[in-house]
Amino acid sequence: MVIELRLRRLVCINLECARQTFHEQVPGLAGRYGRRTPGATALVIACALALAGSGTTTH
């Protein structure tokens, strides 16, 4: 799945700011520097827990 967004680029007026430009954040889509949406992250965690088993099984 590909999501294409158009975000505004914001400029900091403080000349001593380490980051001069910013992109607006989209709430609920992904966290800062995130690669997955919160829903996709929950799915990955649920799959990992299901595949990991209970941890009490012996062979």
TAFENHU-V209309 format. One record per residue. RES is the residue in one small letter. SS is DSSP state (helix for helix, strand for strand, loop for the rest). PSI is psi in whole degrees, 0 to 359 (NA if undefined). D_FIRST is the distance of its C-alpha to the first C-alpha in Angstrom with 2 decimals. Layout:
# TAFENHU-V209309
{{RES;SS;PSI;D_FIRST} {RES;SS;PSI;D_FIRST}}
This chain:
# TAFENHU-V209309
{{m;loop;136;0.00} {v;loop;130;3.76} {i;loop;122;6.63} {e;loop;124;9.89} {l;loop;153;13.02} {r;loop;112;16.65} {l;loop;150;18.77} {r;loop;143;22.50} {r;strand;124;24.25} {l;strand;146;27.31} {v;strand;133;30.47} {c;loop;132;32.81} {i;loop;348;36.39} {n;loop;112;37.88} {l;loop;343;38.75} {e;loop;4;39.10} {c;loop;135;35.57} {a;loop;326;33.77} {r;loop;115;30.51} {q;loop;330;31.33} {t;strand;153;27.98} {f;strand;155;25.28} {h;strand;146;21.99} {e;loop;150;21.85} {q;loop;145;19.94} {v;loop;108;17.59} {p;loop;135;18.95} {g;loop;354;16.83} {l;loop;302;13.59} {a;loop;151;14.39} {g;loop;174;17.82} {r;loop;129;19.53} {y;loop;18;18.16} {g;loop;149;15.52} {r;loop;346;12.48} {r;loop;153;11.19} {t;loop;161;11.59} {p;helix;323;14.82} {g;helix;318;13.40} {a;helix;323;11.31} {t;helix;317;14.56} {a;helix;321;16.66} {l;helix;317;14.87} {v;helix;317;15.41} {i;helix;316;18.97} {a;helix;318;19.67} {c;helix;317;18.76} {a;helix;318;20.88} {l;helix;321;23.71} {a;helix;321;23.68} {l;helix;335;23.81} {a;helix;334;26.41} {g;loop;188;28.87} {s;loop;340;31.78} {g;loop;357;33.38} {t;loop;359;36.76} {t;loop;134;36.60} {t;loop;152;39.17} {h;loop;NA;39.39}}
